[in-house]
Amino acid sequence: MIFRYARHTNKLTPLVAFYTNIIGLKKLGEFQNHSNYNGVFLGLPGLDWHLEFTESRENVNHKPDEDDIMALKEAQSRIQ
């Protein structure tokens, strides 16, 4: 694996909808109730990277600022 981005969220369902319906990523896998976490792996099939998002009953306390971003570059030849 070249790249893996993991982040905890309290809004897994709308987050998955955004990345799949708007960004165009595919659901590569998911898990339920693994050590009290639910999670999903999103990316493009056949590539060496994915995004992982997890959700639990714990409240997320992210404090993003202008440096807390993820930039994605569209690769037309790979998105179908």
Secondary structure, DSSP 8 states (H G I E B T S, - for coil): --EEEEEE-S-HHHHHHIIIIIS--EEEEEEEEETTEEEEEEE-TTSSEEEEEEE-SS-------TT--------TTT--
